[in-house]
Amino acid sequence: MAAPKKGRRSPGGQGRPGRVLALILIAMVALTAGMFASGHTTPRLGIDLAGGTSFTLEAKNQPGKPNAINTTNMNTAVGIIDRRVNGLGVSEAEVQTQGVKHIIVNIPKGTNAKQARQQVGTTAQLGFRPVLTSTAGVKTPEPAPSATGDKDKADKGKQDEKSKQDDKNKSSGSPSPSASTQGRPVTDALKADKADATPGASAPSSAKADDKGAKKDDKKAPTPTPATGDAAALQKKLDALDCSTKESRSKANEAAAAAKPTDSIVACRKDGQVKEILGPVAVEGTGVTAANAVFDSQGGKGWIVQLKFNSSGSKKFAQVTGQLATKPAPQNQFAIVLDGEVVSDPSVSTSIGGGQAEISGGFTQQSATDLANVLSFGALPLSFDVVTETTVTAALGGEQLRAGLIAGAIGLFLVIVYLVAYYRGLALVALASLAVSAILTYTIMVLLGPAISFALNLPAVCGAIVAIGITADSFIVYFERIRDEIREGRTLRPSVERAWPRARRTILVSDFVSFLAAAVLFVVTVGKVQGFAFTLGLTTLLDVVVVFFFTKPLMTILARRKFFASGHPWSGLDPKRLGVKPPLRASRRRASAPVDPKEA
């Protein structure tokens, strides 16, 4: 005769509690090993504990652009601001969106707060500048003192070296095989005008068709050639400029960004391999109306960046490209300069009209997207106001942290005293579960630092302290359900299993409410309150994991031990102390739910 079908067992049931315990212990060992392997053994501290400055920026729509605040524009702005604050030499600066229209900038200690505020609150400056001279990005060595003949020889060698560099740029388009935009051809996207397809033909023919108009245009935008004195000063700056290090590039970018649009500047290319003398701004970034990265499958160019200009930008771009197309390398290039940094310097082979253009040559999807984002920012219809600025010293944060940890230790001590006094032997189960929860929380917080830049700030510490009560509450719910079953006259082993479904529902509902509150708080808040919400949500999820995969199977194993099963007075499950009811009569047994045969 077939054996009666048993009910479905929950995780950590009587059959395999050891396997479930082994699973969570393996997870703890793996997380701990990963923590030590990563080289990070302490959580990444937030700005309030490490010290520094925090800014909250609020996006504003520019006139005539009521719907400019959107995810794409905000993410582009984050990228530009991140480029700026990291340009200050701050490797741990954080820039992230908060809510719909806020950006939070956290800059650790060691940074000039006034300079940082100016950097994050200033609208980005994007412009197209013609390249006058380019050379290798390292500092040009000064010639040693020598006779006149040696000096002439050195000057001649320097000119020969420059000519070789120009020929190299012209032939290869890039001084190294890195992701460079040097020498990338710019072509007319429409190609509707047959004359535009001939290199250098557009500008002369236009001047010939309308001589007066051409002279008028030339008067508006003359060929950008600095005066003799200015040229000598610029050449001296170029020779002294070193673009090989991040610090020197940052200083050069700051100086270039501070220059007027009508001034010629010296600047470093983004990769640091080339330094250049650039003429005045020929086309402002506001002339760009759209920039997109697309894959050219028909023309075989791969990833390209397509540009669209407004009427004013289109006219200026056609004129400057017509002038550049007639010149040798590198003077046939124009530099795309953002905040003083050359992000791209493509070459021109023909005048580009029609308000549309494309930049092609060796792009990957990521590099094309990055350049498109930079170009789009020139027309980004957003401005930002610094609505809050908070400066915190490391000493103040350390004092607050110590106060918080003392408060947490006192709270934990009171919880332990209560558990031991009320639950006695069961307190060991609760304390072991709290220890497992603490290990999981600590290791995950440490690993999240390098993974997602999670920083432990004071609100996050408060969230962890609050989680002690939430976790202890889950144990209490389960213990009380077990004690209720014992009060009904059942032995410990069936009480542990019968109490679990009821306790499980209560724990899940309670934790779901806590997690939902944490999620809503994380989404709608701005600033450091998110640290509290994140930690509260994380510890709530870990509470479910610990109760299901540690507390429940551990209780199942302990229920088989004589100390707990016999109801020892110090076990916390003494039937006399719980006021056990008389055994159920047969008639009441038949009317009630089925009882485990082991209870008979």
VEXLUM-827235 format. One record per residue (C-alpha): x, y, z; residue in one letter; residue number from 1. Coordinates in steps of 0.1 Angstrom, whole numbers, plus 5000, padded with zeros to 4 digits. Layout:
REM residues N
px,py,pz,type,seq
X,Y,Z,A,NUM $
...
REM end
This chain:
REM residues 600
px,py,pz,type,seq
5000,5000,5000,M,1 $
5014,5034,4990,A,2 $
5026,5056,5018,A,3 $
5005,5087,5025,P,4 $
5017,5118,5005,K,5 $
5035,5143,5026,K,6 $
5030,5180,5024,G,7 $
5055,5202,5005,R,8 $
5085,5212,5027,R,9 $
5097,5247,5028,S,10 $
5134,5258,5024,P,11 $
5153,5246,5053,G,12 $
5128,5220,5062,G,13 $
5134,5190,5085,Q,14 $
5148,5169,5056,G,15 $
5178,5190,5046,R,16 $
5186,5217,5071,P,17 $
5223,5210,5070,G,18 $
5225,5216,5032,R,19 $
5208,5250,5035,V,20 $
5232,5260,5063,L,21 $
5262,5249,5042,A,22 $
5249,5270,5013,L,23 $
5248,5302,5033,I,24 $
5281,5295,5050,L,25 $
5297,5290,5015,I,26 $
5282,5323,5004,A,27 $
5297,5340,5035,M,28 $
5332,5325,5028,V,29 $
5330,5335,4991,A,30 $
5321,5371,4999,L,31 $
5348,5373,5025,T,32 $
5374,5359,5002,A,33 $
5362,5382,4974,G,34 $
5366,5412,4998,M,35 $
5402,5403,5006,F,36 $
5410,5395,4970,A,37 $
5398,5429,4959,S,38 $
5422,5446,4982,G,39 $
5394,5465,5000,H,40 $
5388,5454,5035,T,41 $
5369,5485,5048,T,42 $
5338,5502,5033,P,43 $
5343,5533,5011,R,44 $
5336,5563,5033,L,45 $
5312,5590,5021,G,46 $
5321,5627,5020,I,47 $
5306,5633,5055,D,48 $
5331,5608,5070,L,49 $
5361,5614,5048,A,50 $
5355,5652,5045,G,51 $
5350,5673,5015,G,52 $
5324,5694,4997,T,53 $
5290,5684,4983,S,54 $
5270,5704,4958,F,55 $
5234,5700,4947,T,56 $
5227,5714,4912,L,57 $
5193,5721,4899,E,58 $
5186,5720,4861,A,59 $
5168,5750,4846,K,60 $
5151,5752,4812,N,61 $
5164,5779,4789,Q,62 $
5139,5802,4774,P,63 $
5120,5786,4745,G,64 $
5130,5751,4756,K,65 $
5103,5739,4780,P,66 $
5110,5702,4778,N,67 $
5148,5702,4779,A,68 $
5150,5684,4813,I,69 $
5151,5648,4803,N,70 $
5172,5617,4809,T,71 $
5194,5621,4779,T,72 $
5203,5658,4786,N,73 $
5208,5651,4823,M,74 $
5232,5622,4816,N,75 $
5251,5643,4791,T,76 $
5254,5670,4817,A,77 $
5267,5645,4842,V,78 $
5294,5634,4818,G,79 $
5306,5670,4813,I,80 $
5306,5678,4850,I,81 $
5324,5646,4858,D,82 $
5350,5655,4833,R,83 $
5354,5689,4850,R,84 $
5357,5677,4886,V,85 $
5381,5649,4877,N,86 $
5401,5675,4858,G,87 $
5407,5691,4892,L,88 $
5429,5661,4901,G,89 $
5402,5645,4923,V,90 $
5401,5608,4915,S,91 $
5372,5599,4939,E,92 $
5348,5627,4929,A,93 $
5312,5615,4924,E,94 $
5287,5630,4900,V,95 $
5253,5614,4897,Q,96 $
5217,5624,4890,T,97 $
5192,5626,4918,Q,98 $
5155,5625,4909,G,99 $
5144,5642,4878,V,100 $
5163,5676,4877,K,101 $
5190,5674,4903,H,102 $
5227,5665,4900,I,103 $
5248,5657,4931,I,104 $
5285,5664,4930,V,105 $
5306,5651,4959,N,106 $
5342,5661,4960,I,107 $
5364,5647,4988,P,108 $
5388,5667,5009,K,109 $
5419,5683,4994,G,110 $
5400,5703,4967,T,111 $
5396,5740,4965,N,112 $
5358,5745,4973,A,113 $
5356,5779,4955,K,114 $
5373,5765,4924,Q,115 $
5351,5734,4925,A,116 $
5319,5755,4927,R,117 $
5330,5776,4897,Q,118 $
5337,5744,4878,Q,119 $
5304,5727,4884,V,120 $
5282,5758,4881,G,121 $
5296,5771,4848,T,122 $
5279,5763,4815,T,123 $
5302,5743,4793,A,124 $
5319,5761,4764,Q,125 $
5321,5742,4731,L,126 $
5337,5757,4700,G,127 $
5353,5748,4666,F,128 $
5387,5763,4663,R,129 $
5411,5760,4633,P,130 $
5444,5742,4640,V,131 $
5474,5765,4632,L,132 $
5502,5742,4645,T,133 $
5505,5708,4660,S,134 $
5533,5688,4674,T,135 $
5540,5659,4698,A,136 $
5524,5663,4733,G,137 $
5557,5661,4752,V,138 $
5575,5693,4764,K,139 $
5599,5706,4737,T,140 $
5634,5705,4750,P,141 $
5653,5738,4750,E,142 $
5683,5740,4726,P,143 $
5717,5740,4744,A,144 $
5738,5772,4741,P,145 $
5760,5770,4710,S,146 $
5776,5790,4682,A,147 $
5756,5807,4655,T,148 $
5762,5779,4631,G,149 $
5751,5753,4656,D,150 $
5720,5774,4664,K,151 $
5711,5776,4627,D,152 $
5716,5739,4625,K,153 $
5694,5733,4655,A,154 $
5667,5756,4640,D,155 $
5669,5737,4607,K,156 $
5667,5704,4625,G,157 $
5637,5716,4644,K,158 $
5620,5727,4612,Q,159 $
5628,5693,4596,D,160 $
5614,5676,4626,E,161 $
5582,5697,4624,K,162 $
5580,5689,4587,S,163 $
5583,5652,4593,K,164 $
5556,5655,4620,Q,165 $
5533,5673,4596,D,166 $
5539,5647,4569,D,167 $
5533,5620,4594,K,168 $
5500,5636,4604,N,169 $
5490,5640,4568,K,170 $
5498,5605,4558,S,171 $
5487,5585,4588,S,172 $
5463,5609,4604,G,173 $
5474,5598,4640,S,174 $
5507,5598,4658,P,175 $
5498,5565,4675,S,176 $
5474,5535,4670,P,177 $
5453,5547,4699,S,178 $
5417,5559,4697,A,179 $
5426,5592,4681,S,180 $
5406,5615,4659,T,181 $
5436,5632,4643,Q,182 $
5433,5633,4605,G,183 $
5397,5620,4604,R,184 $
5381,5632,4571,P,185 $
5350,5654,4573,V,186 $
5327,5649,4544,T,187 $
5295,5665,4533,D,188 $
5267,5642,4544,A,189 $
5243,5653,4517,L,190 $
5268,5653,4487,K,191 $
5241,5670,4467,A,192 $
5264,5696,4451,D,193 $
5288,5680,4426,K,194 $
5312,5708,4429,A,195 $
5315,5702,4467,D,196 $
5328,5667,4459,A,197 $
5360,5682,4444,T,198 $
5386,5690,4471,P,199 $
5392,5727,4473,G,200 $
5368,5735,4445,A,201 $
5340,5749,4466,S,202 $
5357,5779,4481,A,203 $
5373,5793,4449,P,204 $
5341,5788,4428,S,205 $
5320,5805,4454,S,206 $
5343,5834,4455,A,207 $
5343,5836,4418,K,208 $
5305,5836,4415,A,209 $
5300,5864,4440,D,210 $
5332,5883,4445,D,211 $
5317,5910,4466,K,212 $
5299,5885,4487,G,213 $
5331,5865,4492,A,214 $
5350,5896,4502,K,215 $
5322,5905,4526,K,216 $
5323,5870,4542,D,217 $
5361,5871,4544,D,218 $
5358,5904,4562,K,219 $
5334,5888,4587,K,220 $
5356,5858,4593,A,221 $
5392,5864,4582,P,222 $
5417,5836,4582,T,223 $
5427,5832,4618,P,224 $
5464,5841,4618,T,225 $
5478,5856,4650,P,226 $
5501,5887,4649,A,227 $
5538,5882,4648,T,228 $
5543,5890,4685,G,229 $
5513,5868,4695,D,230 $
5527,5840,4673,A,231 $
5560,5841,4691,A,232 $
5543,5841,4725,A,233 $
5521,5812,4715,L,234 $
5550,5792,4701,Q,235 $
5568,5797,4734,K,236 $
5538,5785,4753,K,237 $
5535,5755,4729,L,238 $
5571,5745,4735,D,239 $
5567,5747,4773,A,240 $
5534,5728,4773,L,241 $
5536,5692,4784,D,242 $
5505,5671,4777,C,243 $
5519,5638,4788,S,244 $
5505,5639,4823,T,245 $
5469,5644,4836,K,246 $
5479,5672,4859,E,247 $
5496,5692,4831,S,248 $
5466,5687,4808,R,249 $
5442,5699,4834,S,250 $
5462,5731,4839,K,251 $
5463,5736,4802,A,252 $
5426,5730,4798,N,253 $
5418,5755,4826,E,254 $
5440,5782,4809,A,255 $
5424,5775,4775,A,256 $
5389,5775,4789,A,257 $
5395,5809,4805,A,258 $
5406,5825,4771,A,259 $
5382,5846,4751,K,260 $
5366,5831,4720,P,261 $
5385,5857,4699,T,262 $
5419,5846,4713,D,263 $
5442,5820,4699,S,264 $
5452,5793,4724,I,265 $
5475,5764,4730,V,266 $
5457,5732,4740,A,267 $
5462,5695,4745,C,268 $
5444,5668,4727,R,269 $
5424,5645,4750,K,270 $
5448,5615,4746,D,271 $
5478,5638,4755,G,272 $
5497,5627,4724,Q,273 $
5494,5660,4705,V,274 $
5495,5697,4715,K,275 $
5483,5724,4692,E,276 $
5480,5761,4686,I,277 $
5444,5769,4678,L,278 $
5429,5800,4662,G,279 $
5399,5819,4674,P,280 $
5365,5802,4676,V,281 $
5352,5799,4641,A,282 $
5319,5782,4649,V,283 $
5302,5783,4684,E,284 $
5289,5751,4699,G,285 $
5254,5766,4700,T,286 $
5254,5764,4662,G,287 $
5251,5726,4665,V,288 $
5214,5715,4667,T,289 $
5219,5677,4667,A,290 $
5247,5652,4668,A,291 $
5242,5614,4665,N,292 $
5264,5583,4664,A,293 $
5253,5560,4636,V,294 $
5266,5529,4619,F,295 $
5273,5534,4581,D,296 $
5267,5500,4567,S,297 $
5262,5511,4531,Q,298 $
5293,5533,4527,G,299 $
5315,5509,4547,G,300 $
5327,5537,4570,K,301 $
5316,5519,4602,G,302 $
5306,5542,4631,W,303 $
5303,5579,4622,I,304 $
5291,5610,4639,V,305 $
5265,5631,4620,Q,306 $
5261,5668,4627,L,307 $
5233,5692,4620,K,308 $
5238,5730,4622,F,309 $
5213,5759,4625,N,310 $
5213,5785,4598,S,311 $
5240,5807,4614,S,312 $
5262,5777,4623,G,313 $
5258,5762,4588,S,314 $
5270,5794,4571,K,315 $
5300,5797,4594,K,316 $
5309,5760,4591,F,317 $
5307,5761,4553,A,318 $
5330,5791,4552,Q,319 $
5356,5779,4576,V,320 $
5358,5744,4560,T,321 $
5361,5760,4526,G,322 $
5391,5780,4539,Q,323 $
5407,5750,4557,L,324 $
5403,5726,4527,A,325 $
5428,5746,4507,T,326 $
5456,5744,4533,K,327 $
5482,5717,4540,P,328 $
5482,5695,4571,A,329 $
5478,5703,4599,P,330 $
5462,5736,4590,Q,331 $
5434,5718,4572,N,332 $
5421,5706,4605,Q,333 $
5396,5721,4630,F,334 $
5396,5713,4666,A,335 $
5364,5705,4686,I,336 $
5372,5721,4719,V,337 $
5352,5715,4751,L,338 $
5362,5735,4782,D,339 $
5396,5740,4768,G,340 $
5402,5704,4759,E,341 $
5405,5692,4723,V,342 $
5382,5662,4721,V,343 $
5386,5657,4683,S,344 $
5406,5674,4655,D,345 $
5394,5660,4621,P,346 $
5408,5671,4588,S,347 $
5388,5688,4560,V,348 $
5391,5680,4523,S,349 $
5362,5701,4510,T,350 $
5338,5729,4519,S,351 $
5308,5715,4538,I,352 $
5275,5732,4532,G,353 $
5239,5723,4536,G,354 $
5238,5724,4574,G,355 $
5248,5687,4577,Q,356 $
5282,5670,4580,A,357 $
5297,5638,4592,E,358 $
5329,5628,4610,I,359 $
5343,5594,4601,S,360 $
5374,5573,4605,G,361 $
5382,5545,4630,G,362 $
5354,5551,4654,F,363 $
5341,5525,4678,T,364 $
5305,5526,4690,Q,365 $
5316,5540,4723,Q,366 $
5340,5567,4709,S,367 $
5314,5578,4684,A,368 $
5288,5581,4711,T,369 $
5311,5600,4733,D,370 $
5319,5625,4706,L,371 $
5282,5629,4697,A,372 $
5274,5636,4733,N,373 $
5301,5663,4735,V,374 $
5288,5679,4703,L,375 $
5252,5677,4716,S,376 $
5262,5695,4747,F,377 $
5270,5725,4727,G,378 $
5233,5729,4720,A,379 $
5222,5716,4754,L,380 $
5192,5738,4764,P,381 $
5200,5735,4801,L,382 $
5217,5756,4828,S,383 $
5224,5747,4864,F,384 $
5221,5765,4897,D,385 $
5240,5755,4928,V,386 $
5211,5752,4953,V,387 $
5230,5737,4982,T,388 $
5267,5736,4992,E,389 $
5278,5716,5022,T,390 $
5314,5714,5035,T,391 $
5322,5687,5060,V,392 $
5355,5682,5078,T,393 $
5368,5647,5084,A,394 $
5371,5654,5121,A,395 $
5334,5664,5124,L,396 $
5324,5633,5104,G,397 $
5346,5611,5126,G,398 $
5330,5624,5158,E,399 $
5295,5619,5144,Q,400 $
5304,5584,5133,L,401 $
5318,5575,5167,R,402 $
5286,5589,5183,A,403 $
5265,5568,5159,G,404 $
5285,5536,5166,L,405 $
5282,5542,5203,I,406 $
5244,5546,5199,A,407 $
5243,5514,5178,G,408 $
5264,5495,5204,A,409 $
5241,5506,5232,I,410 $
5210,5496,5212,G,411 $
5225,5462,5203,L,412 $
5234,5456,5239,F,413 $
5199,5463,5250,L,414 $
5185,5439,5224,V,415 $
5209,5412,5236,I,416 $
5199,5417,5272,V,417 $
5162,5415,5263,Y,418 $
5167,5383,5242,L,419 $
5187,5366,5269,V,420 $
5163,5375,5296,A,421 $
5132,5366,5277,Y,422 $
5142,5338,5254,Y,423 $
5172,5323,5272,R,424 $
5186,5295,5250,G,425 $
5168,5308,5219,L,426 $
5188,5340,5223,A,427 $
5218,5320,5210,L,428 $
5199,5314,5177,V,429 $
5191,5351,5175,A,430 $
5226,5362,5182,L,431 $
5241,5338,5157,A,432 $
5216,5351,5131,S,433 $
5225,5387,5138,L,434 $
5262,5378,5134,A,435 $
5255,5362,5100,V,436 $
5235,5392,5090,S,437 $
5264,5416,5101,A,438 $
5290,5396,5081,I,439 $
5269,5396,5050,L,440 $
5261,5433,5053,T,441 $
5297,5443,5059,Y,442 $
5312,5423,5031,T,443 $
5286,5434,5006,I,444 $
5291,5471,5015,M,445 $
5328,5467,5011,V,446 $
5325,5451,4977,L,447 $
5299,5476,4965,L,448 $
5324,5504,4970,G,449 $
5347,5496,4940,P,450 $
5318,5480,4921,A,451 $
5292,5508,4920,I,452 $
5310,5535,4940,S,453 $
5288,5530,4971,F,454 $
5300,5551,4999,A,455 $
5291,5546,5036,L,456 $
5279,5579,5049,N,457 $
5262,5588,5083,L,458 $
5226,5582,5071,P,459 $
5238,5548,5058,A,460 $
5251,5540,5092,V,461 $
5218,5550,5107,C,462 $
5201,5527,5083,G,463 $
5223,5498,5094,A,464 $
5215,5505,5131,I,465 $
5177,5506,5124,V,466 $
5181,5473,5106,A,467 $
5192,5456,5139,I,468 $
5157,5461,5152,G,469 $
5141,5449,5119,I,470 $
5162,5417,5119,T,471 $
5156,5410,5156,A,472 $
5118,5415,5150,D,473 $
5119,5386,5124,S,474 $
5134,5362,5150,F,475 $
5109,5372,5176,I,476 $
5080,5365,5153,V,477 $
5092,5330,5146,Y,478 $
5100,5323,5182,F,479 $
5066,5334,5193,E,480 $
5049,5312,5167,R,481 $
5069,5282,5180,I,482 $
5060,5290,5216,R,483 $
5023,5293,5206,D,484 $
5024,5258,5191,E,485 $
5040,5244,5223,I,486 $
5012,5261,5244,R,487 $
4987,5241,5223,E,488 $
5004,5209,5237,G,489 $
5026,5200,5209,R,490 $
5062,5189,5211,T,491 $
5091,5210,5198,L,492 $
5099,5193,5165,R,493 $
5063,5195,5150,P,494 $
5060,5230,5166,S,495 $
5090,5242,5147,V,496 $
5076,5230,5114,E,497 $
5040,5241,5120,R,498 $
5050,5275,5132,A,499 $
5071,5283,5101,W,500 $
5044,5289,5075,P,501 $
5026,5313,5097,R,502 $
5057,5331,5108,A,503 $
5070,5331,5072,R,504 $
5040,5351,5059,R,505 $
5043,5376,5087,T,506 $
5080,5381,5081,I,507 $
5076,5385,5044,L,508 $
5048,5410,5047,V,509 $
5067,5430,5073,S,510 $
5100,5430,5053,D,511 $
5081,5439,5021,F,512 $
5066,5470,5037,V,513 $
5101,5480,5049,S,514 $
5117,5474,5015,F,515 $
5089,5493,4998,L,516 $
5094,5523,5021,A,517 $
5131,5522,5014,A,518 $
5126,5519,4976,A,519 $
5102,5549,4976,V,520 $
5126,5569,4998,L,521 $
5155,5561,4975,F,522 $
5137,5572,4944,V,523 $
5121,5605,4956,V,524 $
5148,5618,4979,T,525 $
5178,5640,4970,V,526 $
5212,5639,4987,G,527 $
5224,5618,5015,K,528 $
5190,5605,5025,V,529 $
5195,5580,4997,Q,530 $
5223,5564,5017,G,531 $
5199,5556,5045,F,532 $
5173,5543,5021,A,533 $
5198,5521,5002,F,534 $
5212,5506,5034,T,535 $
5177,5500,5048,L,536 $
5167,5482,5016,G,537 $
5198,5461,5015,L,538 $
5196,5450,5051,T,539 $
5159,5442,5047,T,540 $
5167,5418,5018,L,541 $
5194,5402,5038,L,542 $
5170,5398,5067,D,543 $
5149,5375,5045,V,544 $
5179,5356,5034,V,545 $
5192,5350,5070,V,546 $
5158,5340,5083,V,547 $
5151,5316,5055,F,548 $
5185,5301,5051,F,549 $
5200,5303,5085,F,550 $
5175,5308,5114,T,551 $
5149,5283,5102,K,552 $
5173,5254,5094,P,553 $
5193,5261,5126,L,554 $
5160,5258,5146,M,555 $
5152,5226,5128,T,556 $
5186,5211,5139,I,557 $
5183,5224,5175,L,558 $
5148,5209,5178,A,559 $
5165,5175,5176,R,560 $
5188,5182,5205,R,561 $
5177,5170,5240,K,562 $
5184,5204,5256,F,563 $
5157,5221,5235,F,564 $
5134,5192,5228,A,565 $
5130,5183,5264,S,566 $
5120,5218,5273,G,567 $
5149,5226,5296,H,568 $
5142,5256,5318,P,569 $
5171,5275,5302,W,570 $
5161,5266,5267,S,571 $
5134,5293,5265,G,572 $
5109,5265,5256,L,573 $
5099,5252,5290,D,574 $
5063,5240,5288,P,575 $
5056,5250,5324,K,576 $
5068,5286,5319,R,577 $
5047,5288,5287,L,578 $
5015,5275,5305,G,579 $
5009,5245,5283,V,580 $
4973,5234,5279,K,581 $
4962,5199,5287,P,582 $
4966,5174,5259,P,583 $
4939,5175,5233,L,584 $
4911,5150,5235,R,585 $
4904,5125,5207,A,586 $
4872,5143,5196,S,587 $
4891,5176,5194,R,588 $
4919,5160,5175,R,589 $
4895,5148,5148,R,590 $
4880,5182,5145,A,591 $
4913,5200,5143,S,592 $
4940,5200,5116,A,593 $
4960,5168,5110,P,594 $
4987,5163,5135,V,595 $
5022,5149,5128,D,596 $
5023,5112,5139,P,597 $
5054,5119,5160,K,598 $
5031,5140,5183,E,599 $
5012,5108,5194,A,600 $
REM end
